[in-house]
Amino acid sequence: MKKIYLLFIALASTVAANAQLSFGHMQNQIPRDQRAINVFDVKKDTAAYKGISVDLGGAFALQFQALNSFNDQRNLTGANAEYRLNNLTNDFNLPNANMTIGAQLADGVRVNLDIYLASRHHHETWVQGGYLQIDKLDFIKKGLLEDVMKYTTIKIGQMENNYGDAHFRRSNNAYTITNPFIGNNIMDAFTTEMGAEIYYNRSSFVSMIGVTNSKLNQNVQEVIPGTATELAPDQNTTISPTILAKLGWDKQIDSDLRIRLTGSYYHTANSSGNLYSSDRAGSRFYSVMTHAGTIGYPSSNILDSESNKDTGRFNPGFGNWATSYMINPFIKYKGFEFFGTLEFASGGDYKGTDDTRNVNQYVGDIVYRFGNHENLYVGAKYNLVDGKLRNSDADAVQVNRFEAAAGWFMTKNILAKLSYVQQNYKNYQQFGNVGGVSMPNDFYGGKFEGLMFEATISF
């Protein structure tokens, strides 16, 4: 936090030294309040450039959790008894906080920095990512490619990569105001990697092409056999770029009806597979399906909410290569809206030794918004994930979730939500082999359910 305070002091000093510096006058930026709902693309506007301007925003979220976990391992005895699921109490989770710092540097050029002040996985302050957004090339030459840049945006940096439309409706740590529910998708596609994206949006058609270096944590360290940097014998020792693409159509048919349909693509040939495991903030369902032991199956399901941040999620665990496709239909008619996700993911575990494994996800949610400026809503969401954890498994496992929610925008910046959630685990084996030892599986006949309340502020 000391660095943040020093930043504020430096910023205030700059304001005092430069009378032309202003706050809040930003171009081509998606709002961080209720107006951001159902905004899926980079925003182009006609705001005039009025010199260097600074943007400062924040988000805060707090949940009261009343969930209970169950499985069919209730009769475990002896050494296995420690793998009975923990009883969870009804209480508040650790509050979450985000900060956004931005600046308009030139006409059509701005920079953005996203910071997690407090999160489930990291209790200390740390940077999520940042990027440079270019909507005009006038800083090179006045009017350069003006006809092209009218529809084009370029983003460069370590940033939230634009795969699919679902990540625009998910909760990002404390920033939850665009999510009508409390949970994100079970197989949660979200990553921040170093790269660049080029958008071209014109006449209701939307498109994007991007490339990243496939690394969540940046480093230049060489993989050297016989050292701590060496990977497992069958893993890839090189990293290939990740290719991202999106193509779609988004049309406001009339004042009542909007239709949007997009298809997105993600592919990496040599990587550790970051797409479904990179949300370092952590899942919203704290400590579900956990036990007090130190080893679990198929992952370490200890109770510690920081080291075990992904409770309630499903990671397909592709070891070295992966390809994912996401199709997102969206329909809004007056106060009714439907948003869907069809996701088809495939990948491999070991270089040259394992066949491709497939995992699919199907999600649909219906929300009805009503009241003054649609400040009230009710909704329901169903989510199903189906696929094999390993090619050697006889059966595919399934995880499904139903969530019903209601929300109230007290103002455009303040939202209160209440939801009921039930999640079920099917086809998980009673025991699994971990390091050559047979251990009980937490997800055998597993289920968690209950109520959650969340209050969020965003500006």
C-alpha positions in Angstrom: 0.0 0.0 0.0 2.9 2.4 0.6 3.6 2.5 -3.2 0.0 3.4 -3.8 0.2 6.3 -1.4 3.4 7.5 -3.0 1.7 7.3 -6.4 -1.2 9.5 -5.1 1.4 12.1 -3.7 3.2 12.2 -7.1 -0.1 12.5 -8.9 -1.2 15.4 -6.7 2.1 17.1 -7.2 1.7 16.8 -10.9 -1.7 18.3 -10.8 -0.4 21.3 -8.8 2.5 21.8 -11.2 0.4 21.5 -14.4 -2.8 23.5 -14.5 -3.8 21.9 -17.8 -4.0 18.5 -16.3 -7.6 17.4 -15.6 -9.5 14.5 -14.1 -12.0 12.2 -15.7 -12.1 13.4 -19.3 -11.3 10.1 -21.1 -11.9 9.0 -24.7 -13.2 5.6 -25.9 -13.6 4.1 -22.4 -16.2 1.6 -21.2 -17.9 3.0 -18.1 -17.4 1.1 -14.8 -20.9 1.5 -13.5 -24.4 0.2 -14.6 -23.9 1.6 -18.1 -21.2 -1.1 -18.7 -23.8 -3.9 -18.7 -24.0 -5.7 -22.0 -21.1 -3.7 -23.5 -19.0 -6.4 -25.1 -16.6 -4.4 -27.3 -14.1 -1.6 -27.0 -15.9 1.7 -27.0 -15.6 4.4 -29.7 -17.0 7.8 -28.9 -16.8 11.4 -30.1 -15.3 12.9 -27.0 -12.9 15.7 -27.8 -9.3 15.7 -26.7 -8.7 18.4 -24.0 -5.1 17.7 -23.1 -3.6 15.2 -20.7 -6.3 13.8 -18.3 -6.1 11.4 -15.4 -8.7 8.7 -14.6 -9.0 7.2 -11.1 -11.6 4.5 -10.3 -12.2 1.7 -7.9 -14.5 -1.2 -7.0 -15.4 -2.9 -3.7 -17.3 -6.1 -3.1 -18.4 -7.9 0.0 -20.2 -11.3 0.3 -22.0 -13.0 3.1 -21.8 -16.8 2.4 -24.2 -19.4 3.6 -23.2 -22.5 1.7 -22.8 -26.1 2.7 -20.8 -28.9 1.0 -21.7 -32.6 0.8 -20.4 -35.8 -0.8 -20.8 -39.6 -0.4 -17.7 -40.1 1.6 -19.4 -39.8 5.0 -18.5 -43.4 6.0 -14.8 -43.0 5.7 -12.9 -44.4 8.7 -9.3 -44.7 10.0 -6.7 -42.8 8.1 -9.2 -41.7 5.5 -11.5 -40.0 8.0 -9.6 -36.7 7.6 -11.0 -36.5 4.1 -14.6 -35.9 5.2 -15.6 -32.5 4.0 -15.4 -29.5 6.4 -18.4 -27.9 7.8 -18.7 -24.3 6.6 -20.1 -21.5 8.8 -22.4 -18.7 7.6 -20.2 -15.6 7.7 -18.6 -12.8 5.6 -15.8 -13.5 3.1 -12.7 -11.4 2.8 -13.8 -8.1 1.2 -12.4 -7.4 -2.3 -11.0 -4.2 -3.7 -9.8 -3.0 -7.1 -8.3 0.2 -8.3 -8.0 1.5 -11.9 -5.6 4.3 -12.9 -5.6 5.7 -16.4 -4.5 8.6 -18.4 -5.4 10.2 -21.7 -1.9 10.8 -23.2 -2.8 12.2 -26.6 -5.8 12.5 -28.9 -7.0 8.8 -29.3 -4.3 7.4 -27.1 -4.8 6.4 -23.4 -3.2 4.0 -20.9 -4.9 1.9 -18.3 -3.6 0.1 -15.2 -5.7 -2.4 -13.2 -4.7 -3.1 -9.5 -6.1 -5.6 -7.0 -5.9 -4.0 -3.6 -7.3 -7.1 -1.8 -8.4 -10.4 -3.2 -9.0 -14.0 -2.0 -5.7 -15.3 -3.5 -3.5 -12.4 -2.7 -4.2 -10.4 0.5 -1.5 -7.9 -0.5 -1.8 -5.2 -3.2 -0.6 -6.3 -6.7 -1.1 -5.4 -10.3 -3.5 -7.4 -12.5 -2.3 -5.8 -15.7 -2.2 -2.7 -17.9 -2.4 -1.7 -21.5 -2.0 1.1 -24.1 -5.1 1.7 -26.2 -4.7 3.5 -29.6 -7.8 4.8 -31.4 -6.0 7.4 -33.6 -2.6 7.7 -35.2 -2.5 11.5 -35.1 0.4 11.3 -32.7 2.5 10.0 -35.6 1.0 12.3 -38.3 -2.2 14.3 -38.3 -4.9 12.3 -40.2 -2.8 9.2 -40.7 -5.0 6.3 -41.8 -8.0 8.3 -40.5 -10.6 6.3 -42.5 -9.2 3.0 -41.2 -8.8 4.2 -37.6 -12.4 5.4 -37.5 -13.3 1.7 -37.0 -10.0 0.3 -35.6 -8.6 0.0 -32.1 -5.2 -1.3 -31.1 -4.5 -2.6 -27.5 -1.0 -3.5 -26.4 0.1 -4.8 -22.9 -0.2 -7.4 -20.2 -4.0 -7.3 -20.2 -7.2 -9.3 -19.9 -7.3 -11.1 -23.2 -10.5 -10.9 -25.3 -11.5 -14.6 -25.7 -15.3 -14.9 -26.0 -18.0 -12.6 -24.7 -18.5 -14.3 -21.3 -15.7 -12.5 -19.6 -17.6 -9.2 -20.0 -20.3 -10.6 -17.7 -18.0 -12.2 -15.1 -16.9 -10.9 -11.8 -13.3 -9.7 -11.8 -12.4 -9.7 -8.1 -14.2 -6.6 -6.7 -15.5 -5.5 -10.1 -18.8 -7.4 -10.2 -21.3 -4.8 -11.3 -21.8 -6.3 -14.8 -22.4 -9.8 -13.5 -26.1 -10.3 -12.6 -25.1 -13.4 -10.7 -22.5 -14.1 -8.0 -20.6 -17.0 -9.5 -18.6 -17.0 -12.8 -18.8 -19.9 -15.2 -17.7 -23.3 -13.9 -14.9 -23.5 -16.5 -13.9 -19.9 -16.2 -12.0 -18.6 -19.3 -9.9 -15.7 -18.1 -6.3 -14.9 -18.5 -3.9 -11.9 -18.6 -0.9 -12.4 -20.9 1.5 -10.1 -22.7 0.2 -9.4 -26.2 -1.6 -7.2 -28.7 -5.2 -7.1 -30.0 -6.5 -5.3 -33.1 -10.3 -4.6 -33.3 -12.2 -3.6 -36.4 -15.9 -2.9 -35.7 -18.1 -1.5 -38.5 -21.8 -1.6 -39.5 -22.8 -4.0 -36.8 -20.0 -6.4 -37.6 -17.4 -6.9 -34.9 -13.9 -8.5 -35.3 -10.7 -8.9 -33.4 -7.4 -10.7 -34.0 -4.8 -11.0 -31.2 -1.5 -12.7 -30.2 0.1 -13.2 -26.8 3.3 -14.8 -25.6 1.3 -17.5 -23.7 2.8 -16.5 -20.3 0.9 -15.4 -17.3 4.1 -14.6 -15.4 6.7 -12.9 -17.5 10.3 -14.1 -17.4 13.3 -14.7 -19.7 14.7 -17.7 -17.9 16.0 -20.5 -20.1 14.8 -24.1 -19.4 18.1 -25.9 -18.6 18.1 -29.7 -18.1 19.2 -30.8 -14.7 18.2 -27.6 -13.0 15.2 -26.2 -11.1 13.9 -24.8 -14.4 13.6 -28.2 -16.0 10.1 -29.3 -16.7 8.7 -32.8 -16.4 10.3 -35.2 -18.9 7.3 -35.3 -21.3 6.4 -31.6 -21.1 7.2 -29.1 -23.8 10.3 -27.0 -23.2 9.3 -24.3 -25.6 6.5 -21.8 -25.5 4.5 -20.9 -28.6 2.4 -17.7 -29.1 -1.3 -17.9 -28.4 -3.6 -16.9 -31.2 -6.9 -15.2 -30.4 -9.7 -14.2 -32.8 -13.4 -13.1 -32.6 -15.9 -12.5 -35.3 -19.6 -11.5 -34.8 -22.6 -9.4 -35.5 -24.3 -7.0 -33.1 -27.4 -5.1 -34.2 -29.9 -2.9 -32.4 -32.9 -3.9 -34.6 -35.2 -1.3 -33.1 -35.7 0.5 -29.8 -36.8 -2.7 -28.1 -34.7 -5.5 -29.7 -31.0 -6.1 -29.8 -29.4 -9.3 -31.2 -25.7 -10.3 -31.0 -23.9 -13.4 -32.0 -20.1 -14.0 -31.8 -17.7 -16.8 -32.3 -14.2 -16.8 -30.7 -11.1 -18.8 -31.1 -8.1 -19.5 -28.8 -5.1 -21.7 -29.7 -1.7 -22.4 -28.2 0.6 -25.1 -29.6 3.1 -25.2 -26.8 2.1 -23.8 -23.4 1.3 -24.7 -19.8 -2.4 -24.0 -20.4 -3.3 -20.8 -18.7 -6.8 -20.1 -20.0 -8.8 -21.8 -17.3 -6.5 -21.4 -14.3 -5.3 -17.8 -14.6 -7.8 -15.9 -12.5 -5.5 -15.2 -9.6 -8.2 -13.4 -7.6 -10.0 -16.7 -6.9 -13.5 -18.2 -7.1 -16.4 -16.6 -5.4 -17.5 -19.8 -3.6 -15.1 -19.9 -0.7 -13.8 -23.2 0.7 -16.6 -25.4 -0.8 -15.8 -29.1 -1.3 -12.7 -28.9 1.0 -11.4 -30.9 3.9 -8.9 -30.4 6.7 -6.3 -32.8 5.3 -3.2 -31.6 3.4 -3.7 -33.7 0.2 -6.8 -34.3 -1.9 -7.8 -35.7 -5.2 -7.7 -34.7 -8.0 -6.2 -31.5 -6.5 -5.1 -30.3 -3.1 -8.4 -29.4 -1.5 -7.2 -28.0 1.7 -9.3 -25.4 3.6 -6.9 -22.5 3.2 -8.8 -20.1 0.9 -5.6 -18.4 -0.4 -3.6 -21.5 -1.6 -6.8 -23.2 -2.7 -8.4 -20.3 -4.6 -10.4 -22.2 -7.3 -13.0 -24.1 -5.2 -16.2 -24.6 -7.2 -14.4 -24.4 -10.6 -13.4 -26.9 -13.1 -10.0 -26.8 -14.8 -9.6 -29.2 -17.7 -5.8 -29.3 -17.0 -4.5 -29.4 -20.6 -0.8 -29.8 -20.1 0.8 -28.5 -23.2 -1.5 -27.6 -26.1 -5.0 -26.4 -26.2 -7.7 -25.1 -28.7 -10.9 -23.6 -27.6 -14.0 -22.3 -29.4 -16.7 -20.2 -27.8 -20.0 -19.2 -29.3 -22.0 -16.5 -27.5 -25.6 -15.6 -28.5 -27.2 -12.6 -26.8 -30.7 -11.3 -27.2 -32.3 -8.4 -25.4 -36.0 -7.5 -25.9 -37.2 -4.7 -23.7 -36.4 -5.9 -20.1 -35.7 -9.5 -21.0 -32.2 -10.7 -22.0 -30.7 -14.1 -22.8 -27.0 -14.8 -22.8 -25.5 -18.2 -23.8 -22.1 -19.8 -24.0 -21.3 -22.9 -26.0 -17.6 -23.7 -25.4 -15.7 -26.6 -27.0 -12.2 -27.1 -25.6 -9.6 -29.6 -26.5 -6.0 -30.2 -25.7 -3.3 -32.7 -24.7 -1.5 -33.5 -21.5 2.0 -34.6 -22.7 4.0 -33.8 -25.8 3.8 -36.5 -28.4 2.5 -39.1 -26.0 -1.2 -38.4 -25.4 -4.2 -38.1 -27.6 -6.4 -35.0 -27.7 -8.9 -34.8 -24.9 -12.2 -32.8 -25.2 -14.2 -30.9 -22.6 -17.4 -29.0 -23.4 -19.3 -26.3 -21.5 -22.9 -25.2 -22.0 -24.3 -22.1 -20.2 -27.5 -20.2 -20.5 -28.9 -17.4 -18.4 -32.1 -15.4 -18.5 -32.5 -12.0 -16.8 -35.5 -9.7 -16.6 -34.6 -6.1 -15.7 -37.4 -3.8 -14.6 -38.1 -0.7 -12.5 -36.7 2.8 -12.9 -33.9 2.7 -15.5 -34.0 -1.2 -15.1 -32.6 -0.8 -11.6 -34.1 -4.1 -10.4 -33.7 -7.6 -11.9 -34.3 -11.3 -11.4 -32.5 -14.1 -13.2 -31.6 -17.7 -13.5 -28.5 -19.4 -14.9 -27.7 -23.1 -15.7 -24.1 -24.3 -16.4 -22.9 -27.7 -17.4 -19.4 -29.0 -18.0 -18.7 -32.4 -19.4 -15.4 -34.1 -20.2 -12.6 -36.4 -19.2 -10.0 -35.5 -16.7 -7.6 -37.9 -18.4 -7.7 -40.0 -21.5 -7.3 -43.1 -19.4 -10.5 -42.5 -17.5 -13.4 -44.8 -18.4 -16.1 -42.1 -18.1 -16.4 -38.4 -18.5 -17.2 -36.4 -15.4 -19.9 -33.8 -15.2 -20.3 -30.7 -13.1 -23.5 -28.7 -13.2 -24.7 -25.6 -11.5 -28.0 -23.8 -11.1 -28.1 -20.2 -9.8 -31.1 -18.0 -9.2 -30.5 -14.3 -8.4 -32.1 -11.0 -7.7 -30.5 -7.6 -7.7 -31.1 -3.9 -6.9 -29.1 -1.0 -8.3 -29.5 1.5 -5.5 -27.6 3.9 -7.7 -25.8 3.3 -11.0 -22.7 2.7 -8.9 -24.1 0.5 -6.1 -25.5 -3.0 -6.5 -26.9 -5.5 -4.0 -27.4 -9.1 -5.1 -28.9 -12.2 -3.5 -28.6 -15.7 -5.0 -29.4 -19.3 -4.4 -26.8 -21.7 -5.9 -26.6 -25.5 -6.2 -23.7 -27.3 -7.8 -23.4 -31.1 -8.4 -20.5 -33.4 -9.3 -21.2 -36.6 -11.3 -19.2 -39.7 -12.4 -16.2 -38.9 -10.1 -14.6 -42.1 -8.8 -14.8 -42.8 -5.0 -11.0 -43.2 -4.8 -8.2 -42.0 -7.0 -4.5 -42.6 -7.4 -2.3 -39.7 -6.2 1.4 -40.3 -6.2 0.8 -44.0 -6.2 -1.4 -43.9 -3.2 -5.2 -44.5 -3.3 -7.0 -41.6 -1.7 -10.7 -40.6 -1.3 -12.1 -38.2 -3.9 -13.7 -35.1 -2.5 -16.0 -34.8 -5.5 -17.5 -38.4 -5.3 -21.2 -37.7 -5.1 -20.4 -34.1 -4.4 -22.7 -31.2 -4.1 -22.7 -27.7 -2.5 -25.7 -25.4 -2.1 -27.0 -22.4 -0.2 -27.5 -18.7 -0.3 -25.1 -15.8 -1.0 -25.4 -12.1 -0.7 -23.1 -9.6 -2.4 -22.9 -5.9 -2.2 -20.6 -4.1 -4.7 -19.6 -0.5 -5.5 -17.9 0.6 -8.7 -16.9 3.9 -10.1 
